Amino acid sequence: MKKFRNAVLSLLAVCLIALPALAVEVAPLLRSKEGMVAAANPLAAKVGAEILERGGNAIDAAIAVSFALGVVEPYASGIGGEGFMVVSLADGRKIAVDFRSAAPAVATYENLAATGLQLRDISSTPKGFCIPGVLAAVKMAHELGASLPLKELIAPSVKLAQEGFEVNETFSKVVKDNFDKILKNSPDFLNEEMPWEPGDHFKNPALAETLSLIAENGTDVYYKGELGDNLEKFMVEKDGWTRKSDLESYTAILREVLHGKYRGYDIFVPGNPVGGARLLATLNILENFNLGLMGWDDPLALHIMQEAFILTALDQRYFVGDPAFDKLPEKGFVSKEYARSRMMAIDLSKASDPETWVYRSGDPEPYENGETTYVKAMLDGFKEEAPVPATSSRIKDPVESPSTTHFSIIDKDGNAVAWTQTISAFFGTGNWIDGYFLNNEMGNFKSKFVEGDPINLEPGKRPRTTIAPTIVEKDGKVRWIIGSPGAGRIVSTIVEMIVGLVDFDWSIEETVKAPKFTGYDSYKEIHMEEGYPEESVLFLEKILGHKTKVYSYPDLFFGGPNVIAVEDDGVFIGMGSIRRNGAAAAPSSKK
């Protein structure tokens, strides 16, 4: 591994900052009035809580947790990755930061054809890398509302990377599941070319040096400086597509937060090009049914949710993408009137046939201006049969991964952050440089050009994904902060949690621990965890005609929500993922 110029001096400058002893509490489930962090790793959650304890706000803590997760979960995120965050400030302002990755300048179908490969074929090569956005998000978030110097927010992660930490079961399992990819592309990450086992001590001195450079020089050292030079050299040597000029042209984008309502609760999510619109569209459909009367394990409720998931997944394919490249009817997609028209496509007596799904996408365009009703729009549309969208033939089984990571934070003043970050598949391309792994987001574009498809590959375009960091409020106050990894299961998992919290009046512990299921238009079955009554599963199969695929409980396939609730008395309750060794952390109340 390359040693950076003056790296040791930078490292010492960061690590020797005098920090007071910090009293924080860490547990799978935690209550506090001092603020709260919920993350997929206890060490990262602890870092965030320590920042809160030192007087930092939720944005300070979020930046620190983002870096820490890149150290302790290098397979799920890091500075070679991207994502989206939603922020609710105590003064009522809502902020969304799009730090999705973008295709480099030479990423065209012509250049892809010249390789003789498909996009999936290059997913484990440097060509699968898209311009990362995590550090651009850090810079934007810090400028928007951080109160502590960036150096202090990075310092805990430098220490973690330099001194190391104990490998947990999730770390070990993910390494073993991806062993061949790592051995081929980055064998020096392994433990003498063997998988890391639980209890092993893992260090990443190269990442400690990288983070030290960022702490000393700011995030521009990546996009415009020495780290960018290192990346370009790597790409040239490995025949990758990204160049330093791509890094220099990248920016995070401050976007409008997408706002919806569900049974009197305000839902704040990111819009295009990620999964927030689909989440709201699904809730809009479900709002037309009395799920609370049915119960969480009622097969009719499961059937209705399954059919809603299919309808919104179909629509997502055609109406969610990068708004800088395609005109997309986002307002129509998330409108209540459009949801009523989609609700009518659900047959309560039987499952829809997967063979017909390509013909069942809707048309939210007439609802885009917010002035039409479903009655008028459907009568107008009845005059001629709606054409099948040009992209309907592309429904195929995707490469699925339980990857990505999410964390939720709230400070004692009520500032809240929902932050999801990823390198796409676990370990991304499998290639690493300077202690971090390179994302393989290129695989989220379409392999071949199809007219009108919002995920056609174009230079500078941000690919669509399903991530959906979510903040739920009631009467102007934060009630829940929710998010999850899990690819195509992200929206279904978050919807099920909101339904559990709102319709079934569950605690966050109940909604996190409840078995999950998912419907997606690339699955022919309902994928579900063990825990649903046998009678309910049989009813889905024998009476309603669904096919089911049952997983053991809990299964990482269904993601790993890290959630915070705010009680009426101001107490924060945090819970980490039960599928990923997650934890909650907070400044200690015993002072």
C-alpha positions in Angstrom: 0.0 0.0 0.0 1.2 3.4 -0.9 2.4 5.6 2.0 1.3 9.2 1.7 3.6 12.2 2.0 3.5 13.5 5.6 0.8 11.0 6.5 2.3 10.1 9.8 2.5 13.7 11.0 -1.2 14.2 9.9 -2.2 11.0 11.8 -0.5 12.2 14.9 -2.1 15.6 14.7 -5.5 14.1 14.5 -5.1 11.3 17.0 -3.5 13.4 19.7 -6.3 15.9 20.0 -7.0 16.1 23.7 -10.5 14.7 24.3 -12.2 14.6 27.6 -13.5 11.3 29.0 -16.9 10.7 27.4 -19.7 8.9 29.2 -22.0 7.1 26.8 -24.3 4.1 26.9 -24.5 1.5 24.2 -27.1 -1.3 23.9 -29.3 -3.0 21.3 -32.3 -1.1 22.7 -31.8 2.2 24.7 -33.7 5.1 26.2 -32.4 8.5 26.8 -33.3 12.2 26.9 -29.8 13.3 25.9 -30.0 12.4 22.2 -29.8 9.1 20.3 -27.8 7.3 17.6 -28.9 4.0 16.0 -26.5 2.3 13.6 -25.5 -1.1 12.2 -22.4 -1.4 14.4 -22.1 -0.6 18.1 -18.7 1.1 17.6 -20.1 3.5 15.1 -23.1 4.2 17.2 -20.8 4.9 20.1 -18.7 7.4 18.1 -21.9 9.3 17.3 -23.0 9.4 20.9 -19.6 10.7 22.0 -19.9 13.6 19.5 -23.3 14.4 21.1 -21.8 14.2 24.5 -19.2 16.7 23.6 -21.8 19.2 22.6 -22.1 18.4 18.9 -25.4 18.4 17.2 -27.1 15.7 15.1 -25.3 16.8 11.9 -21.9 16.6 13.7 -22.7 13.2 14.9 -23.9 12.0 11.5 -20.7 13.0 9.8 -18.7 11.2 12.5 -20.9 8.1 12.2 -20.6 8.1 8.4 -16.8 7.9 8.7 -16.9 5.3 11.5 -19.1 3.0 9.5 -16.6 3.2 6.6 -14.1 1.8 9.1 -16.1 -0.9 10.9 -18.3 -1.9 7.9 -15.8 -1.4 5.0 -17.9 -3.9 3.0 -21.1 -1.8 3.1 -20.0 1.8 2.7 -17.1 4.3 2.9 -15.6 7.2 1.1 -15.7 5.2 -2.2 -19.5 5.1 -1.9 -22.6 7.3 -2.0 -26.1 7.7 -0.7 -28.8 10.2 0.4 -29.7 11.9 3.6 -32.9 13.6 5.0 -32.6 16.2 7.8 -35.3 17.7 10.0 -34.0 20.7 11.9 -35.5 21.8 15.2 -36.5 25.1 13.6 -38.8 23.3 11.1 -36.5 23.3 8.1 -36.2 20.1 6.0 -33.1 19.3 4.0 -32.3 16.5 1.6 -28.8 15.9 0.3 -28.4 13.8 -2.8 -24.9 12.3 -2.8 -25.7 9.5 -5.3 -22.8 8.4 -7.4 -22.6 9.5 -11.1 -21.3 7.8 -14.2 -17.9 9.0 -15.4 -17.5 10.9 -18.6 -16.5 7.9 -20.8 -19.3 5.7 -19.5 -21.3 5.3 -22.7 -23.0 2.3 -24.5 -20.4 2.7 -27.3 -17.5 2.3 -24.9 -19.3 -0.5 -23.1 -19.9 -2.4 -26.4 -16.2 -2.0 -27.2 -15.4 -4.1 -24.1 -17.6 -6.9 -25.3 -19.1 -7.1 -21.8 -22.4 -6.4 -20.1 -22.7 -4.0 -17.2 -23.0 -6.9 -14.8 -19.8 -8.4 -16.2 -17.8 -5.3 -15.2 -19.4 -5.0 -11.7 -16.3 -6.6 -10.1 -13.8 -4.6 -12.2 -12.8 -0.9 -11.8 -15.0 -0.1 -14.8 -18.0 -0.8 -12.5 -17.1 2.3 -10.4 -19.2 5.5 -10.4 -18.0 8.8 -9.0 -18.5 8.6 -5.2 -20.4 11.2 -3.2 -19.9 10.5 0.5 -17.2 13.1 1.0 -19.1 15.7 -1.0 -22.1 15.0 1.3 -19.8 15.4 4.4 -18.7 18.8 3.0 -22.2 20.0 2.3 -23.6 18.7 5.6 -20.8 20.4 7.5 -21.4 23.7 5.8 -25.2 23.4 6.4 -25.2 23.0 10.1 -22.2 21.3 11.8 -20.8 23.0 15.0 -17.5 21.1 15.4 -14.4 21.2 13.2 -14.2 18.4 10.6 -10.9 17.3 12.1 -12.6 16.5 15.4 -15.4 14.5 13.7 -12.9 12.3 11.8 -10.6 11.7 14.7 -12.5 8.8 16.2 -12.5 7.0 12.9 -8.8 7.5 12.4 -8.2 5.9 15.8 -10.5 3.0 15.0 -8.7 2.3 11.8 -5.3 2.7 13.3 -5.8 0.7 16.5 -8.3 -1.7 15.1 -11.4 -3.4 16.5 -12.8 -6.9 17.2 -14.5 -8.5 14.2 -18.1 -9.4 14.8 -20.3 -12.1 13.3 -21.7 -9.9 10.5 -18.2 -8.7 9.4 -17.0 -12.3 9.3 -20.1 -13.6 7.4 -20.0 -10.9 4.8 -16.3 -11.6 4.2 -16.9 -15.3 3.8 -19.9 -14.7 1.5 -17.7 -12.6 -0.8 -14.4 -14.4 -0.3 -13.7 -15.2 -4.0 -14.2 -11.6 -5.1 -12.0 -10.2 -2.4 -9.3 -12.8 -2.9 -9.2 -12.0 -6.6 -9.2 -8.2 -6.3 -7.9 -7.2 -2.9 -6.2 -10.2 -1.1 -4.4 -7.9 1.3 -7.7 -7.0 2.9 -7.9 -10.6 4.1 -6.3 -12.2 7.2 -3.2 -13.7 5.5 -5.5 -14.6 2.5 -8.0 -16.2 4.9 -11.4 -14.9 6.0 -11.7 -12.8 9.1 -13.3 -14.8 11.9 -15.4 -13.4 14.8 -13.1 -12.2 17.6 -10.1 -11.5 15.2 -8.6 -8.0 15.5 -8.9 -6.0 12.3 -6.8 -2.9 11.6 -6.8 -0.7 8.5 -3.7 1.6 8.7 -4.0 2.6 5.1 -7.5 4.0 5.8 -6.2 5.7 8.9 -3.7 7.6 6.7 -6.4 8.4 4.1 -8.7 9.8 6.8 -5.8 11.8 8.3 -5.2 13.5 5.0 -8.9 14.4 4.8 -8.9 15.7 8.3 -5.9 17.9 7.6 -6.8 19.1 4.2 -10.6 18.8 3.9 -12.6 16.7 1.5 -11.2 18.5 -1.6 -8.0 16.4 -1.1 -10.1 13.6 -2.6 -11.9 15.4 -5.4 -9.1 17.8 -6.4 -5.9 16.7 -4.6 -3.6 13.8 -3.7 -6.3 11.1 -3.1 -7.8 11.9 -6.5 -4.4 11.5 -8.1 -4.1 8.1 -6.4 -7.4 7.0 -7.8 -6.6 8.1 -11.3 -3.3 6.2 -11.3 -5.2 3.1 -10.0 -7.8 3.5 -12.8 -5.2 3.9 -15.5 -3.3 0.9 -14.3 -6.4 -1.3 -14.0 -8.1 -0.1 -17.2 -10.9 1.6 -15.3 -13.0 4.5 -16.6 -13.0 7.1 -13.9 -10.5 10.0 -14.0 -9.6 12.9 -11.7 -11.6 15.2 -14.0 -14.7 13.2 -13.1 -14.0 13.7 -9.4 -13.4 17.5 -10.0 -16.8 17.8 -11.7 -18.8 16.0 -9.0 -21.0 17.8 -6.5 -23.6 16.8 -3.9 -27.0 18.3 -4.6 -29.3 20.0 -2.2 -32.8 18.8 -3.1 -36.3 19.5 -2.0 -37.6 16.9 0.6 -40.5 14.9 -0.7 -43.4 15.2 1.7 -46.4 12.8 2.1 -49.0 12.0 4.7 -50.2 8.7 6.1 -53.2 8.6 8.5 -52.3 12.0 9.9 -48.5 11.5 10.1 -46.1 13.6 8.0 -43.6 11.4 6.0 -40.4 13.1 4.8 -38.3 11.1 2.3 -35.9 11.7 -0.6 -37.2 12.1 -4.1 -35.7 11.1 -7.4 -33.5 9.3 -8.1 -34.1 7.0 -5.1 -36.9 5.1 -3.4 -38.8 7.8 -1.4 -41.4 8.3 -4.1 -42.2 4.6 -4.2 -42.5 4.5 -0.4 -45.0 7.3 -0.4 -46.9 5.8 -3.4 -47.2 2.5 -1.5 -48.4 4.1 1.7 -51.0 6.1 -0.3 -52.5 2.9 -1.7 -52.5 1.2 1.7 -54.2 4.2 3.3 -57.4 3.2 1.4 -57.6 -0.1 3.4 -58.2 -0.5 7.1 -55.1 -2.6 7.9 -55.4 -2.0 11.6 -58.7 -3.8 11.7 -57.2 -6.8 9.9 -54.0 -7.3 12.0 -50.4 -7.7 11.0 -50.6 -11.5 10.2 -54.0 -11.4 8.5 -53.4 -13.0 5.0 -55.7 -10.4 3.4 -53.6 -7.6 4.8 -50.5 -9.4 3.6 -52.1 -9.9 0.2 -53.1 -6.2 -0.1 -49.6 -5.0 0.8 -48.0 -7.5 -1.6 -50.1 -6.3 -4.5 -49.4 -2.7 -3.6 -45.6 -3.4 -3.5 -45.9 -4.9 -7.0 -47.8 -2.0 -8.4 -45.4 0.6 -7.1 -42.3 -1.4 -8.1 -43.6 -1.5 -11.6 -44.2 2.3 -11.6 -40.8 2.9 -10.1 -39.1 1.3 -13.1 -40.7 3.8 -15.5 -41.1 7.0 -13.3 -38.0 7.2 -11.0 -34.6 8.3 -12.2 -32.2 11.2 -12.4 -34.4 14.4 -12.9 -31.5 16.1 -14.6 -31.8 13.7 -17.5 -35.5 12.7 -17.7 -38.8 14.4 -17.2 -40.4 12.3 -14.5 -44.0 12.7 -13.1 -42.9 12.5 -9.4 -45.8 14.6 -8.1 -48.2 12.5 -10.0 -46.6 9.3 -8.7 -47.0 10.3 -5.1 -50.5 11.9 -5.4 -53.4 10.5 -3.4 -55.7 10.6 -6.4 -53.3 8.5 -8.4 -53.1 6.0 -5.5 -56.9 5.6 -5.7 -56.6 4.6 -9.3 -53.9 2.1 -8.4 -55.8 0.7 -5.5 -58.6 -0.3 -7.9 -56.1 -2.6 -9.7 -55.9 -4.8 -6.6 -58.1 -7.9 -6.8 -58.9 -8.8 -3.2 -59.8 -12.4 -4.1 -56.7 -13.5 -5.8 -53.0 -12.8 -6.5 -52.0 -11.1 -9.7 -50.3 -13.3 -12.3 -46.5 -12.4 -12.6 -46.8 -13.0 -16.3 -49.1 -10.0 -16.6 -47.1 -7.6 -14.5 -45.3 -6.1 -17.5 -48.7 -4.8 -18.6 -49.8 -3.4 -15.2 -47.7 -0.2 -14.8 -49.8 2.9 -14.4 -49.7 6.5 -15.7 -49.2 9.2 -13.1 -48.7 11.9 -15.7 -52.3 13.1 -15.7 -52.0 13.7 -11.9 -48.8 15.7 -12.1 -50.4 19.1 -11.8 -52.5 18.1 -8.7 -55.7 19.3 -10.3 -57.4 16.2 -11.6 -59.3 13.5 -9.8 -59.0 9.8 -10.3 -62.5 9.7 -11.6 -61.8 12.3 -14.4 -58.3 10.8 -15.2 -59.7 7.3 -15.5 -62.7 8.3 -17.6 -60.4 10.3 -19.9 -58.1 7.3 -20.2 -61.0 4.9 -20.9 -61.4 6.4 -24.4 -58.4 4.5 -25.7 -56.4 1.6 -24.3 -53.2 2.8 -22.7 -50.0 1.6 -24.4 -47.5 -0.7 -22.7 -44.5 1.3 -21.6 -41.5 0.8 -23.8 -39.4 -0.5 -21.0 -41.8 -3.2 -19.9 -39.7 -6.0 -21.4 -36.8 -5.4 -19.0 -38.3 -7.0 -15.8 -35.6 -9.5 -14.9 -34.2 -11.0 -11.7 -31.7 -8.4 -10.5 -28.4 -9.2 -8.8 -29.7 -8.9 -5.2 -27.6 -8.0 -2.2 -28.4 -7.2 1.5 -25.8 -4.5 1.3 -25.8 -0.8 2.2 -26.0 0.7 5.7 -28.3 3.2 7.4 -28.2 5.2 10.6 -30.6 7.4 12.5 -29.7 10.3 14.8 -31.5 12.9 16.9 -29.9 15.4 19.3 -31.4 16.7 22.5 -32.6 19.9 20.7 -34.7 17.8 18.2 -32.5 18.0 15.1 -32.8 14.7 13.3 -30.9 13.0 10.5 -31.8 9.9 8.5 -28.7 8.9 6.5 -28.3 5.9 4.1 -24.9 5.2 2.4 -23.7 2.4 0.3 -21.1 1.0 -2.1 -23.9 -1.0 -3.9 -23.1 -4.7 -3.5 -21.1 -5.8 -0.4 -17.5 -4.8 -1.1 -18.6 -3.0 -4.3 -16.4 -3.9 -7.2 -14.1 -5.8 -4.7 -11.3 -3.4 -5.6 -9.8 -1.2 -3.0 -7.3 1.6 -2.8 -5.9 3.6 0.1 -7.9 1.5 2.6 -11.4 1.9 1.1 -13.5 -0.2 -1.4 -14.8 1.1 -4.7 -18.5 1.0 -5.4 -20.0 -0.9 -8.3 -23.0 1.4 -8.9 -22.5 1.1 -12.6 -24.6 -2.1 -12.3 -27.7 0.0 -11.5 -27.9 1.3 -15.1 -29.6 -0.6 -17.9 -27.3 -3.0 -19.8 -28.7 -2.0 -23.2 -30.3 1.3 -24.4 -34.1 1.3 -24.4 -35.9 4.5 -25.6 -37.4 6.3 -22.6 -35.9 4.2 -19.9 -34.8 6.4 -17.0 -31.8 4.3 -16.2 -30.2 4.3 -19.6 -26.4 4.8 -19.1 -25.2 8.4 -19.8 -22.1 10.3 -18.6 -22.8 12.2 -15.4 -26.1 10.5 -14.7 -27.0 9.2 -11.3 -28.4 5.7 -11.3 -31.7 4.9 -9.5 -31.7 2.9 -6.3 -34.2 1.9 -3.7 -32.7 3.6 -0.6 -35.2 5.7 1.4 -34.0 7.4 4.6 -37.3 8.4 6.3 -38.4 10.9 9.0 -41.9 10.7 10.3 -43.5 13.6 12.2 -46.7 14.2 14.1 -48.0 17.7 14.8 -44.7 19.2 13.7 -42.5 17.1 16.0 -40.2 14.2 15.0 -41.9 10.9 15.9 -39.7 8.3 14.2 -36.4 8.2 12.2 -36.3 5.1 10.0 -34.1 3.5 7.3 -32.7 0.2 6.2 -30.3 -1.5 3.8 -31.5 -4.4 1.7 -31.7 -3.5 -2.0 -35.2 -4.4 -3.4 -36.5 -5.0 0.2 -35.8 -1.5 1.5 -39.1 0.1 0.7 -41.2 -2.9 1.7 -39.3 -3.1 5.1 -39.8 0.6 5.8 -43.5 0.5 4.8 -44.1 -2.5 7.0 -42.5 -0.7 9.9 -44.6 2.4 9.4 -47.7 0.3 9.1 -46.7 -1.5 12.3 -46.1 1.7 14.2 -49.2 3.6 12.9 -51.8 0.9 12.1 -51.0 -1.6 14.8 -49.7 0.8 17.5 -46.5 -1.1 17.9 -43.4 0.0 19.8 -40.2 0.3 17.7 -39.0 -2.9 19.3 -42.0 -4.8 18.1 -41.8 -3.3 14.6 -38.0 -4.0 14.2 -38.4 -7.6 15.5 -41.5 -8.5 13.5 -40.8 -10.9 10.6 -40.6 -9.2 7.3 -41.9 -10.0 3.8 -41.4 -8.4 0.4 -43.1 -8.2 -2.9 -41.1 -6.9 -5.9 -41.8 -7.2 -9.6 -38.6 -9.2 -10.2 -39.7 -11.9 -7.7 -42.4 -14.4 -8.7 -43.0 -15.3 -5.0 -43.7 -13.5 -1.8 -40.4 -13.7 0.0 -41.1 -13.9 3.8 -39.3 -14.7 7.0 -40.4 -17.4 9.4 -42.7 -16.2 12.1 -46.0 -15.7 10.2 -48.7 -18.2 11.3 -48.8 -21.4 9.2 -52.5 -20.8 8.5 -51.8 -17.3 7.0 -49.1 -18.7 4.7 -51.4 -21.5 3.6 -54.2 -19.0 2.9 -51.9 -17.0 0.8 -51.0 -20.1 -1.2 -54.2 -22.1 -1.4 -56.9 -19.5 -1.4 -55.3 -16.4 -2.9 -52.9 -18.2 -5.2 -49.6 -16.7 -4.2 -46.3 -18.5 -4.3 -44.2 -18.1 -1.2 -40.5 -18.5 -0.4 -39.7 -18.7 3.3 -36.4 -17.6 4.9 -35.1 -18.4 8.4 -35.6 -15.7 11.0 -33.9 -13.2 11.2 -32.4 -13.1 7.7 -30.0 -10.4 6.4 -31.8 -10.6 3.1 -34.5 -8.3 4.6 -32.1 -5.5 5.5 -31.4 -4.2 8.9 -33.4 -1.1 10.2 -31.8 1.2 12.7 -34.6 3.2 14.2 -35.3 6.0 16.7 -38.6 6.9 18.3 -39.5 10.0 20.2 -42.0 9.6 23.0 -44.6 12.2 24.0 -42.5 13.0 27.2 -39.4 13.7 25.1 -37.6 10.4 25.7 -35.7 9.0 22.8 -35.8 5.3 22.2 -33.2 3.8 19.8 -32.8 0.3 18.4 -30.2 -1.2 16.3 -30.6 -3.9 13.6 -31.3 -7.4 14.9 -30.0 -8.7 11.5 -26.6 -7.0 11.6 -25.3 -6.7 15.2 -26.6 -3.1 15.3 -26.9 -1.0 18.4 -28.2 2.3 19.9 -26.0 4.7 21.7 -26.6 7.9 23.7 -24.8 10.3 26.1 -25.0 8.8 29.5 -27.8 10.1 31.8 -25.6 9.1 34.8 -23.5 12.2 35.1 
